[in-house]
Amino acid sequence: MTTREFRSLLIKDVTPETEEAVSVTFDVPGGLAEDFRFKPGQHVALRLRVDGIEQQRNYSICSAPSAEGTLKIGVKRVAGGRFSQFVSSQLKAGDRVDVMLPTGRFFITPDPSAAKSYLAIATGSGITPVLSIIAAILEGEPQSRVVLLFGNRETKSIMFRSVLEDLKDRFIDRLVVLHALSREHLYSPVLSGRIDAQKISAVLKSAFPGRLPDMAFLCGPTPVLKLARAALESAGMPRERVKHEIFFSQAPRTAPPAVPADAAVQEIAPPYASARIRLNGREKVIPIAAGETIIEAATRAGLEAPFACKGGMCSSCRAKLVEGKVEMEVNYALEPWELDAGFVLTCQSRPTTKRIAVDYDAR
């Protein structure tokens, strides 16, 4: 079994969270409990047929690991995003969905003996994995405390507001939630307007006097993460104590071609390069057209190669380049050691040599 496998799960509930977002709760039967055991902060991919075309998208888990028998994700509607619109408007309790096993490296493993302080910074739907992390810390580390700086446009756009309020009531001495709203004027300058370096500096001084947080978790669009990282590093926070995950709301720049799942394998001519693909213990040589990414060529050839975000962020499409050379357009997911070891994001990689070989099974 690999984390790239899918299982069919029954939807238990679809709940509106804001005017633009819903949460989807899946029933996880006892026989699949081990398969769907996750670390707080990880994500799953959904596989659905939308407009007659099979598609996949990543969504972060927002439930805590203590919520046995269920798994909950948060979905925010994206302008022009047919997948998110389908999930939020068409799926309902009783439907079945193919769900990839949990994966991802933006997570925490709570230590019951730890007495740490954590800072979490999230904007918009970036709260989804952060919510799971916060709940896990509060439940799994009784001596630790968390400060959340959460940016949104206005009060009505705050995802999981009631859940956060419940957590504050349960852990009143260990959780501080600060809402920064860009379209509402609040009593404090720190809480009015977009999250910026000044707000982060003010939170550090007031919530962590005399010391820095032991760990920081950041989740949101790239500009917010860059300024948050810079502000934390400027305050003296070591880079290795800051974990982040990028969320964005624009449509992905690269995507496999829209080929119905039951369509015949399409021929391309002339091929620009050939690729030997190793996937689930099997190998196949496929052609790659000029300008195609590896994942586009694999999809065209009928291979069920893994992918999800198609934006270079989630690493679901990670594979090891064992022959030839490629050029990656963007990389937000792979660590330096992975790049040194030859791993690439196949949704972003195009061959620069006539022959390449990639191994999806490599770890």
Phi and psi in degrees as a GROMACS rama.xvg file:
@    title "Ramachandran Plot"
@    xaxis  label "Phi"
@    yaxis  label "Psi"
@TYPE xy
-121.439  162.368  THR-2
-70.5958  -6.54778  THR-3
-92.5075  6.31191  ARG-4
-84.2675  154.817  GLU-5
-109.797  150.85  PHE-6
-132.833  148.848  ARG-7
-85.2073  121.911  SER-8
-119.326  147.994  LEU-9
-90.1894  132.274  LEU-10
-75.9267  125.058  ILE-11
-87.7458  -37.1484  LYS-12
-162.74  145.009  ASP-13
-122.225  116.321  VAL-14
-118.302  125.851  THR-15
-64.444  131.77  PRO-16
-105.681  -38.6946  GLU-17
-144.349  -174.802  THR-18
-66.2488  -20.1862  GLU-19
-114.582  0.684578  GLU-20
-142.376  151.666  ALA-21
-133.581  161.466  VAL-22
-112.566  142.243  SER-23
-118.547  121.707  VAL-24
-106.39  128.174  THR-25
-106.24  143.792  PHE-26
-78.9245  130.686  ASP-27
-114.459  103.078  VAL-28
-65.409  159.405  PRO-29
-54.2312  -35.497  GLY-30
-68.2492  -17.2113  GLY-31
-111.505  5.53479  LEU-32
-58.5396  -42.4002  ALA-33
-69.6589  -39.3037  GLU-34
-59.2823  -38.2801  ASP-35
-101.656  18.871  PHE-36
-69.4647  126.801  ARG-37
-129.294  163.114  PHE-38
-98.339  139.203  LYS-39
-58.4211  124.549  PRO-40
113.077  -14.188  GLY-41
-78.1677  174.086  GLN-42
-132.523  168.324  HIS-43
-127.979  165.235  VAL-44
-113.661  141.117  ALA-45
-102.24  141.472  LEU-46
-118.487  117.53  ARG-47
-136.783  156.783  LEU-48
-96.8512  111.873  ARG-49
-117.358  123.675  VAL-50
55.4132  36.926  ASP-51
78.8544  5.19703  GLY-52
-120.808  132.076  ILE-53
-76.0188  126.245  GLU-54
-135.688  161.098  GLN-55
-131.4  145.029  GLN-56
-145.435  148.694  ARG-57
-88.3596  140.357  ASN-58
-140.827  135.853  TYR-59
-75.6872  148.895  SER-60
-82.1907  129.959  ILE-61
-106.779  -10.4267  CYS-62
-80.8607  157.471  SER-63
-83.5877  151.495  ALA-64
-58.0957  -21.1166  PRO-65
-71.2742  -14.2899  SER-66
-80.3987  76.8263  ALA-67
-69.8111  144.297  GLU-68
87.3844  -7.69689  GLY-69
-139.549  162.455  THR-70
-143.29  128.084  LEU-71
-120.183  137.606  LYS-72
-122.471  159.194  ILE-73
-110.122  135.946  GLY-74
-129.948  119.922  VAL-75
-105.308  131.69  LYS-76
-65.0517  131.123  ARG-77
-104.821  133.32  VAL-78
-58.5511  121.195  ALA-79
80.656  0.0613145  GLY-80
-92.0682  99.8551  GLY-81
-64.3302  -33.8142  ARG-82
-66.0386  -51.7852  PHE-83
-64.4957  -34.7617  SER-84
-68.227  -37.2089  GLN-85
-65.0363  -46.2671  PHE-86
-60.0277  -45.639  VAL-87
-76.8997  -24.4816  SER-88
-111.474  -21.7373  SER-89
-109.258  -34.8446  GLN-90
-71.1353  147.039  LEU-91
-149.318  166.979  LYS-92
-56.3538  135.861  ALA-93
98.7786  -17.6631  GLY-94
-73.1425  153.76  ASP-95
-110.677  141.218  ARG-96
-135.943  140.412  VAL-97
-77.2256  122.884  ASP-98
-122.839  127.186  VAL-99
-72.8151  148.471  MET-100
-63.2339  149.137  LEU-101
-58.8505  142.345  PRO-102
-153.261  177.348  THR-103
119.881  153.773  GLY-104
-113.724  7.07461  ARG-105
-94.7246  86.5881  PHE-106
-154.29  171.886  PHE-107
-132.869  148.261  ILE-108
-112.902  100.925  THR-109
-59.2763  143.854  PRO-110
-117.014  109.996  ASP-111
-57.2311  -23.5478  PRO-112
-90.155  -5.10184  SER-113
-76.1196  148.75  ALA-114
-131.895  80.5639  ALA-115
-117.635  166.493  LYS-116
-117.37  135.859  SER-117
-124.213  143.301  TYR-118
-115.317  128.98  LEU-119
-118.944  132.632  ALA-120
-125.201  122.999  ILE-121
-140.728  152.625  ALA-122
-131.041  140.947  THR-123
53.7535  -132.008  GLY-124
-71.2813  -5.16228  SER-125
-63.1521  -11.7132  GLY-126
-68.3842  -20.9155  ILE-127
-55.7708  -59.3953  THR-128
-70.4694  -30.9568  PRO-129
-64.6505  -35.7051  VAL-130
-60.7607  -43.2919  LEU-131
-63.3435  -41.1587  SER-132
-64.7223  -45.889  ILE-133
-60.8874  -47.5903  ILE-134
-60.8276  -39.938  ALA-135
-66.2769  -39.8676  ALA-136
-64.2683  -48.2701  ILE-137
-63.5158  -37.384  LEU-138
-82.7681  -33.1699  GLU-139
-100.147  -13.5109  GLY-140
-128.478  84.4652  GLU-141
-60.5246  -17.8014  PRO-142
-102.932  1.7104  GLN-143
-97.0938  158.283  SER-144
-130.333  155.826  ARG-145
-132.435  137.662  VAL-146
-117.939  124.75  VAL-147
-111.365  124.58  LEU-148
-105.444  113.677  LEU-149
-121.741  115.835  PHE-150
-98.6593  133.516  GLY-151
-148.147  172.266  ASN-152
-73.3811  -49.5339  ARG-153
-154.159  170.708  GLU-154
-56.5769  -42.4894  THR-155
-69.8484  -11.8699  LYS-156
-97.3875  5.96057  SER-157
-76.9446  113.018  ILE-158
-72.7734  140.581  MET-159
58.637  34.1668  PHE-160
-60.7636  -44.7237  ARG-161
-67.115  -34.2618  SER-162
-65.1604  -43.4605  VAL-163
-63.1388  -39.4732  LEU-164
-65.4993  -38.4402  GLU-165
-64.2201  -41.4653  ASP-166
-63.4018  -40.4362  LEU-167
-61.5332  -40.0054  LYS-168
-67.1055  -39.0589  ASP-169
-73.6604  -35.419  ARG-170
-124.831  57.2998  PHE-171
-61.4007  -30.6554  ILE-172
-91.5815  -3.42673  ASP-173
-126.565  -3.09703  ARG-174
-131.117  126.067  LEU-175
-117.81  126.732  VAL-176
-116.546  121.516  VAL-177
-115.461  116.966  LEU-178
-95.6197  121.282  HIS-179
-103.805  115.786  ALA-180
-114.256  123.418  LEU-181
-79.172  -21.0345  SER-182
-114.38  11.3368  ARG-183
-130.44  137.929  GLU-184
-89.6329  118.766  HIS-185
-107.507  170.059  LEU-186
-65.608  -24.8773  TYR-187
-110.801  133.378  SER-188
-58.8323  -29.7914  PRO-189
-64.217  -29.5128  VAL-190
-101.48  1.7088  LEU-191
-107.526  130.618  SER-192
95.6265  178.675  GLY-193
-70.3058  154.969  ARG-194
-65.3094  129.265  ILE-195
-142.088  -177.899  ASP-196
-62.0223  -37.6736  ALA-197
-64.3654  -41.5077  GLN-198
-64.2883  -43.4459  LYS-199
-63.8823  -42.1164  ILE-200
-61.9338  -41.3081  SER-201
-64.9217  -40.3575  ALA-202
-65.2535  -41.4544  VAL-203
-59.9912  -43.5277  LEU-204
-69.6076  -38.5615  LYS-205
-85.0912  -37.1888  SER-206
-93.4379  -20.2662  ALA-207
-131.049  59.6072  PHE-208
-64.1459  129.586  PRO-209
80.719  -4.95088  GLY-210
-158.012  163.62  ARG-211
-98.0153  159.553  LEU-212
-60.2452  150.979  PRO-213
-70.7748  -29.2339  ASP-214
-155.244  146.637  MET-215
-126.596  140.695  ALA-216
-120.335  125.233  PHE-217
-120.614  136.786  LEU-218
-150.252  123.515  CYS-219
168.71  -166.86  GLY-220
-70.812  160.723  PRO-221
-52.7307  -47.2723  THR-222
-57.8315  -40.3147  PRO-223
-66.703  -42.2417  VAL-224
-65.0636  -39.2012  LEU-225
-63.4385  -46.3199  LYS-226
-70.0701  -34.1705  LEU-227
-67.0474  -44.605  ALA-228
-60.1658  -45.6554  ARG-229
-62.1384  -41.5997  ALA-230
-64.9597  -40.9375  ALA-231
-68.8823  -42.0412  LEU-232
-65.7197  -37.5438  GLU-233
-63.2128  -31.1111  SER-234
-80.7132  -5.98012  ALA-235
103.075  9.25684  GLY-236
-74.965  122.072  MET-237
-61.2661  141.027  PRO-238
-58.4267  -36.9358  ARG-239
-70.8848  -10.3176  GLU-240
-97.0441  9.48267  ARG-241
-119.901  117.845  VAL-242
-110.119  145.251  LYS-243
-143.521  158.519  HIS-244
-141.233  133.64  GLU-245
-87.235  130.431  ILE-246
-118.782  136.609  PHE-247
-136.511  163.089  PHE-248
-115.13  -0.883544  SER-249
-83.958  161.807  GLN-250
-65.4584  143.572  ALA-251
-61.1218  148.343  PRO-252
-79.8033  -28.5982  ARG-253
-125.179  143.259  THR-254
-154.264  145.903  ALA-255
-59.2016  151.821  PRO-256
-61.9704  149.969  PRO-257
-77.4268  88.6664  ALA-258
-115.829  120.413  VAL-259
-54.1955  144.654  PRO-260
-59.5273  -29.6072  ALA-261
-98.1564  10.2997  ASP-262
-74.6973  152.68  ALA-263
-68.1187  151.845  ALA-264
-61.5391  130.354  VAL-265
-90.0687  140.95  GLN-266
-90.616  145.762  GLU-267
-126.5  142.336  ILE-268
-152.073  138.913  ALA-269
-82.993  149.026  PRO-270
-70.4874  144.324  PRO-271
-81.678  -35.795  TYR-272
-154.358  170.189  ALA-273
-120.955  147.942  SER-274
-130.408  131.125  ALA-275
-95.5057  117.073  ARG-276
-107.681  124.473  ILE-277
-105.584  122.195  ARG-278
-147.98  123.093  LEU-279
54.4912  40.9152  ASN-280
81.8911  0.271511  GLY-281
-118.178  154.132  ARG-282
-122.119  144.775  GLU-283
-148.823  139.691  LYS-284
-97.8362  128.444  VAL-285
-128.871  154.807  ILE-286
-85.2641  150.5  PRO-287
-124.038  125.972  ILE-288
-79.5827  160.366  ALA-289
-58.5199  128.828  ALA-290
87.4558  -9.75455  GLY-291
-79.1786  145.083  GLU-292
-82.638  166.485  THR-293
-60.9735  -42.5529  ILE-294
-68.1125  -34.3877  ILE-295
-64.2355  -43.6091  GLU-296
-66.7444  -40.4047  ALA-297
-64.4995  -41.8525  ALA-298
-63.9977  -42.8769  THR-299
-61.2947  -34.1301  ARG-300
-82.6894  0.327935  ALA-301
87.7725  9.61777  GLY-302
-82.8851  142.784  LEU-303
-92.6158  57.8656  GLU-304
-69.5896  141.776  ALA-305
-73.5027  141.949  PRO-306
-162.378  165.275  PHE-307
-150.851  -73.3603  ALA-308
-75.901  -30.7832  CYS-309
59.5301  19.676  LYS-310
-121.503  10.6881  GLY-311
78.6047  20.7842  GLY-312
-110.043  -33.7345  MET-313
-100.142  -17.8214  CYS-314
70.2862  11.2238  SER-315
-60.7974  -29.7364  SER-316
-93.9483  11.5288  CYS-317
-58.5775  134.07  ARG-318
-149.878  162.069  ALA-319
-98.5898  127.736  LYS-320
-81.3958  114.298  LEU-321
-108.572  -7.67941  VAL-322
-154.97  141.389  GLU-323
80.8791  -169.21  GLY-324
-134.007  149.89  LYS-325
-136.491  166.311  VAL-326
-121.509  124.473  GLU-327
-92.1981  129.518  MET-328
-68.0246  -51.1705  GLU-329
-139.983  159.683  VAL-330
-149.052  108.725  ASN-331
-111.834  0.905242  TYR-332
-116.651  -35.5783  ALA-333
-83.2602  138.869  LEU-334
-81.6506  161.512  GLU-335
-54.4223  -38.3725  PRO-336
-66.7883  -31.9393  TRP-337
-69.8478  -40.9537  GLU-338
-62.7174  -42.2625  LEU-339
-62.9082  -31.6548  ASP-340
-82.5424  -4.61891  ALA-341
99.7612  7.67377  GLY-342
-77.6284  146.6  PHE-343
-136.584  162.148  VAL-344
-95.4108  111.801  LEU-345
-71.0921  -17.7112  THR-346
-75.5429  -13.3312  CYS-347
-117.51  -1.56234  GLN-348
-103.301  129.802  SER-349
-121.532  137.677  ARG-350
-67.42  143.505  PRO-351
-115.858  1.78645  THR-352
-123.752  161.909  THR-353
-71.2559  -21.0176  LYS-354
-133.01  134.035  ARG-355
-136.692  163.758  ILE-356
-142.891  132.416  ALA-357
-128.81  146.968  VAL-358
-120.895  106.737  ASP-359
-74.3051  -18.6631  TYR-360
-83.5665  -13.0067  ASP-361
-67.5952  145.83  ALA-362
